[in-house]
């Protein structure tokens, strides 16, 4: 089956901004190739093949040293493509997996050995059919003992409904793309205010200041409408933010970003060297390469 969204930019630019040594691209994916690692039958979209070799070439071009590879819904709970990339990275990538409650202890141990340090719960309705809370709670019981964290992906309008569940989680919780704010609304308004309150009142929450290309209405090259949201989170919670390219940008239908341009966006949201060191190096190193056992 052909991909039903745009393919990633095959010739991204080399960024003008030079990333600090040890920088981590903390949100990216590998897809397939589908003839080796088939896409999940229950998937809601079929991606372009975007394998590990392309990801590692992009890492080197952009100036990152490491990656966090996040399992996407098109591969379901079959983590083989991601694990294959982790092993091939020789310690330069960590992973976030999708597992089901019946995952065995041996499977979890193998994932840990390969470099997985978290599970992802996706609540975006166009991507998955969400399950009852008990489903996710039974997974958390299994992974918390490994020192893993939970990554959640949801849309801003669903945060109030999920608040009690999210804040009951006993692990660190990382929020993808800052909980997808509607950037046509004010950064000081009630919708984004609820997300900022979550981060403020619950210090176990972290945020990925990623997804400019998918949250923006004004679009490239500046993503000027997303910028104040990202900057607010970086400046308010500098110890609990991560940045990722989101390569290969699944489900974008209007434009594909230049990944070099996304790196050049970083100094605009993290405006001092100290903030950039935390965002790009110290925070992801602590969360993904620290000893959480
Ligand atoms: C992202 C965003 C999207 C897709 C997924 O798991 C996924 O399929 O996360 C999206 O469509 O917004 O971060 O990859």
Boltz pocket constraint, residues with backbone or C-beta under 6 A from the ligand:
constraints:
  - pocket:
      binder: B
      contacts: [[A, 29], [A, 71], [A, 72], [A, 73], [A, 74], [A, 122], [A, 127], [A, 153], [A, 176], [A, 214], [A, 246], [A, 249], [A, 250], [A, 251]]
      max_distance: 6.0
